């Protein structure tokens, strides 16, 4: 992608974002169409998780270290 193409892409993206953010309904419709939210406004299964967010140690590495 050339510099000119990149600048055109950024300008188009900014224009699209401005249109999308004009109304709450347009924003919600985008999120539903993208598969991020359900029509009721909840996150879809792909984007929701029952696991806690944060650093997790790999238990398999801990067990390997104990064996050595």
Residue, then its C-alpha position, 0 to 999 in steps of 0.5 A: x500500500x502506498x502512502x497515497x493509498x494509505x491516506x485515502x483509506x484513513x480518510x474513508x475510514x474516518x468518514x465511515x466512522x463519522x457516519x456510523x457514530x451519528x446515531x445510536x441505532x446505526x452503531x447498534x445495527x453495525x455491531x449486530x451486523x458484524x456479529x459482535x452483539x445480539x439484537x438485544x444488545x448482549x455480546x455474542x458467544x464468540x466475544x463473551x467468555x465465562x473465564x476471568x480476564x488476566x494472566x494465567x500460568x500454564x499449569x503444564x509448564x509448572x508440572x514439567x518444572x517439578x519433574x526436572 
